[in-house]
Amino acid sequence: MRAGNAFLHKQSAAIWALLAALTLVLPFPASAGPINTDVALTPPKGGNIFRLRYSYAEAGARRNIRHVNASGVRGTYVYGLKENMTLSLSVPYMNKQVDVVMPKLGRIEKAHDGIGDITFTTKYRFWQNDTRPGETLRWAALGGINLRSGDSDFSSDSYDPIAGTVFSWQRDRGWLDADLVYQFNTGGGEFRHDTLRYDVSYSYRVYPEVYQDENAWEIDVVGELNGRYTTDGSHEVFLSPGLQLITERWFVEASIQLPVIQDLPGDEPETNYRLVLSLRFQW
């Protein structure tokens, strides 16, 4: 498992180096939206977006668990079915390593990797107000289903409906996004609890101050609050600063998520930090 995880890290680094080089030669920037928050914008009819998101998290000791690190790659494909409606499919590949201290057996290292639950969603933008040049407000509804992958290490035991809403406001160089998404978990055991996701993000274009014909790319800074609440009483909130490099078709972005609130039940380890690297390609 260690060799496989090291190979994954090397491949991710190579892909990032290649795509970062490509962004420097592709023209005409476009707004990317936030990194860890949903957005009410939709691609044009027939438009496509593919996103590859890598995350790495470390959690501290709690009772007999000494250390946990978890990484994963999530691929997401978005298709513009109509001007105001999209379809998306998201598939995660996950890896988790846990150091456990047993009373009689001592220290034991456990490692698992596999496919997590697959998510299918549709987004419908039902309201749009372009108040003036450079300013727009948009509001969308989101619905879908979380499909169990069947992988024993990372899959739930149910098929769970998803419903939510997303709001976006852009004015000149600033961009505000917020989402509220509820997942109705229909399984048993540890998967019986519903989850609520809520996020708010503000993005600001640092460069260029004003678009010119020669501008081929832009740089945005992003600040987010990302919350997760589960009906078993678990509650986590992360502060997530980030940076984006944007061209017409490529988006390269990085974010670090730092815990602000962690109220977790039982022996669940608390996250120390989470690193997110992402690239997007649209056509």
C-alpha positions in Angstrom: 0.0 0.0 0.0 2.9 2.4 0.8 4.4 1.8 -2.7 1.0 2.5 -4.3 0.5 5.7 -2.3 4.0 6.9 -3.2 3.4 6.2 -6.9 0.1 8.2 -6.7 2.0 11.2 -5.2 4.7 11.1 -7.9 2.1 10.9 -10.6 0.1 13.8 -9.2 3.3 16.0 -9.0 4.1 15.2 -12.6 0.6 16.0 -13.8 0.6 19.3 -11.9 4.0 20.3 -13.4 2.8 19.7 -16.9 -0.5 21.4 -16.6 1.0 24.4 -14.8 3.3 24.8 -17.8 0.4 24.6 -20.2 -1.6 27.4 -18.4 1.2 29.8 -19.3 0.5 29.5 -23.1 -3.3 29.3 -23.3 -5.1 32.6 -23.9 -8.2 34.4 -22.6 -8.9 34.0 -18.9 -12.3 33.0 -17.4 -13.7 33.2 -13.9 -13.2 29.9 -12.0 -15.4 30.3 -9.0 -14.4 28.9 -5.5 -12.3 25.8 -4.8 -14.3 24.0 -2.0 -17.7 25.7 -2.5 -20.3 25.1 -5.2 -21.2 27.8 -7.7 -24.5 28.9 -9.3 -22.9 29.4 -12.7 -23.5 26.8 -15.3 -21.5 26.0 -18.5 -23.2 26.9 -21.9 -25.4 24.3 -23.6 -23.2 21.5 -24.8 -20.2 22.8 -22.7 -18.0 20.5 -20.7 -15.9 20.7 -17.6 -13.6 18.1 -16.2 -12.0 18.5 -12.8 -9.4 16.5 -11.0 -9.1 17.2 -7.3 -6.4 15.8 -5.0 -6.7 16.0 -1.3 -4.4 15.0 1.6 -5.3 15.2 5.3 -3.6 14.4 8.6 -5.4 13.7 11.9 -4.0 13.7 15.4 -4.0 11.1 18.1 -7.2 10.2 19.9 -7.2 7.3 22.5 -5.7 4.2 20.8 -5.4 5.8 17.4 -1.9 7.5 17.1 -2.1 9.0 13.6 -4.2 9.0 10.5 -3.5 10.3 7.0 -5.9 10.1 4.2 -5.5 11.0 0.5 -7.8 10.8 -2.5 -8.3 11.8 -6.1 -11.8 12.8 -7.2 -12.7 13.1 -10.9 -15.8 15.1 -11.8 -17.4 15.6 -15.2 -19.9 18.4 -15.8 -22.1 18.7 -18.9 -24.2 21.7 -19.9 -27.6 20.1 -20.8 -29.2 23.5 -21.3 -28.1 27.1 -20.8 -29.3 27.0 -17.2 -29.0 23.2 -16.4 -26.1 20.9 -15.9 -25.5 17.2 -15.2 -22.4 16.0 -13.2 -20.8 12.7 -12.2 -18.2 12.5 -9.5 -16.0 9.4 -8.7 -13.5 9.3 -5.8 -10.5 7.1 -5.4 -9.3 7.0 -1.7 -6.4 5.9 0.4 -6.2 5.8 4.2 -3.4 4.8 6.6 -4.0 4.4 10.3 -1.5 3.8 13.1 -3.3 2.0 16.0 -1.9 1.0 19.4 -3.5 -2.2 20.8 -3.1 -3.1 24.5 -1.5 -6.5 23.9 -0.4 -6.3 20.3 1.4 -3.0 20.4 1.5 -0.7 17.3 -0.3 -1.8 14.2 -0.3 0.0 10.8 -3.4 -0.4 8.7 -3.8 0.8 5.1 -6.7 0.7 2.7 -7.5 2.1 -0.7 -10.5 1.9 -3.0 -13.4 3.5 -4.7 -15.7 5.7 -2.6 -19.4 6.4 -3.3 -20.3 7.9 -6.7 -22.3 11.1 -6.8 -24.7 12.1 -9.7 -26.3 15.5 -9.5 -28.2 18.0 -11.6 -28.1 21.8 -11.2 -30.9 24.1 -12.4 -30.3 27.9 -12.4 -33.8 29.3 -11.8 -32.9 33.0 -11.3 -30.5 35.4 -12.9 -30.2 39.2 -12.6 -27.5 41.0 -14.6 -27.8 44.3 -12.9 -25.1 46.2 -14.8 -21.9 45.4 -16.9 -19.5 43.5 -14.6 -22.2 42.5 -12.1 -24.5 39.4 -11.9 -26.5 37.5 -9.3 -27.5 33.9 -9.9 -29.4 31.3 -7.9 -29.6 27.6 -8.6 -31.3 24.5 -7.2 -29.3 21.2 -6.9 -30.5 17.6 -6.6 -29.1 14.2 -7.1 -28.2 10.9 -5.5 -25.2 9.3 -3.8 -24.6 5.8 -5.2 -22.8 3.1 -3.1 -19.7 1.9 -4.9 -19.7 -1.5 -3.2 -16.1 -1.2 -2.0 -16.1 -2.6 1.5 -13.5 -0.1 2.9 -15.0 3.2 1.6 -18.6 2.5 0.4 -21.8 3.2 2.3 -24.6 0.6 2.4 -27.3 2.8 0.8 -28.4 5.0 -2.0 -28.9 8.5 -0.7 -30.9 11.5 -2.1 -29.3 14.9 -2.2 -31.0 18.3 -2.3 -29.6 21.8 -2.0 -29.3 25.4 -3.3 -26.4 27.6 -4.5 -26.1 31.4 -4.8 -23.4 33.4 -6.6 -22.8 37.2 -6.9 -20.1 38.7 -9.0 -19.2 42.4 -9.1 -16.1 43.7 -10.9 -13.1 41.9 -9.4 -15.0 40.2 -6.5 -17.1 37.0 -6.3 -19.2 35.7 -3.5 -20.6 32.1 -3.5 -22.6 30.2 -0.9 -24.2 26.7 -0.9 -26.4 24.7 1.4 -26.7 20.9 0.6 -28.5 18.2 2.5 -27.9 14.4 2.1 -30.6 12.1 3.3 -28.7 8.9 4.3 -31.0 5.9 4.2 -28.5 3.2 5.4 -28.0 1.6 8.7 -25.2 1.6 11.3 -22.6 4.3 10.8 -24.3 5.4 7.6 -27.8 6.1 9.1 -27.1 9.8 9.9 -28.0 12.6 7.5 -25.4 15.2 6.6 -25.6 19.0 6.0 -22.9 20.8 4.0 -22.7 24.6 4.1 -20.1 26.8 2.5 -19.4 30.4 1.8 -16.6 31.8 -0.3 -15.2 35.1 -1.5 -12.8 35.3 -4.5 -10.9 38.4 -5.6 -9.0 38.9 -8.8 -5.5 40.2 -7.9 -4.2 40.3 -11.5 -5.0 42.0 -13.8 -6.7 45.0 -12.3 -8.4 45.6 -15.7 -8.6 43.2 -18.6 -6.7 44.1 -21.7 -6.4 42.4 -25.0 -2.9 41.1 -24.1 -4.1 39.5 -20.8 -3.8 35.7 -21.2 -4.3 34.7 -17.6 -5.4 35.9 -14.2 -4.6 35.2 -10.5 -7.3 35.0 -7.9 -7.1 34.7 -4.1 -9.9 32.8 -2.3 -11.1 32.7 1.3 -13.7 30.1 2.4 -15.6 28.7 5.4 -16.6 25.1 4.8 -18.9 23.5 7.3 -20.2 19.9 7.7 -22.9 18.8 10.2 -24.1 15.3 10.8 -27.3 14.4 12.6 -25.3 12.3 15.1 -24.1 15.7 16.5 -20.8 15.9 14.6 -19.9 19.3 13.5 -16.8 20.6 11.6 -15.9 24.0 10.2 -12.7 24.7 8.2 -11.1 28.0 7.2 -9.8 27.6 3.7 -7.6 30.2 2.1 -6.6 29.4 -1.5 -5.0 30.6 -4.7 -6.0 30.2 -8.4 -4.2 30.5 -11.7 -6.8 30.9 -14.5 -6.8 30.8 -18.3 -9.6 30.4 -20.8 -9.6 26.6 -20.5 -7.3 25.6 -17.7 -7.7 26.3 -14.0 -5.0 25.4 -11.5 -5.8 25.9 -7.8 -4.6 25.1 -4.3 -6.2 25.5 -0.9 -5.3 24.5 2.7 -8.2 23.8 5.1 -7.6 24.6 8.8 -10.0 23.5 11.5 -12.0 26.2 13.3 -14.6 23.9 14.9 -14.3 20.2 15.5 -17.0 18.5 17.6 -16.7 14.8 16.9 -18.2 11.8 18.7 -16.3 8.8 20.2 -12.8 8.0 19.0 -13.0 9.9 15.7 -9.6 11.6 15.2 -9.6 15.4 14.7 -8.2 16.7 11.5 -5.0 18.8 11.8 -5.1 20.1 8.3 -6.2 19.2 4.8 -4.4 20.2 1.6 -6.4 20.5 -1.7 -4.9 20.7 -5.2 -7.2 20.9 -8.2 -7.1 21.4 -11.9 -10.0 22.0 -14.3 -10.3 21.9 -18.0 -13.3 23.3 -19.9 -14.3 23.0 -23.5 
